């Protein structure tokens, strides 16, 4: 029964993440996220083009905007993250590097924030990885990662389901 419960939760979390990814939440910078910013900037988001020196490609960047009042201080994000989008129950960002490095970061850091393995073990196959965690309050955390070999970055989608 316990395994069936986690499978159902896992399936629902995937559906929620797909729905969240389809929406465009407001964005905040990593510094604002780490400082727990609650006030949005007075100006509307402004999109600019940033040229990546090694490849010469252009990457869109945005002026950060706060989207949520949900407390997510117990969910770490990788240093160097950019295009951080924080929704009411999600955090989406990109970080340069390999998927293995991001998985290793979360396997090391999540226990420090009170998150323990719940359900199936971490799953990393090729360019995709999934992690499920639960804390003492029975809050659920799903982390999905996908490596983009064209841009050489990992897109991280974190979905948080509070039990309260």
Order of alpha helices (4+ residues) and beta strands (2+ residues): alpha-alpha-beta-beta-beta-beta-alpha-beta-beta-beta-beta-beta
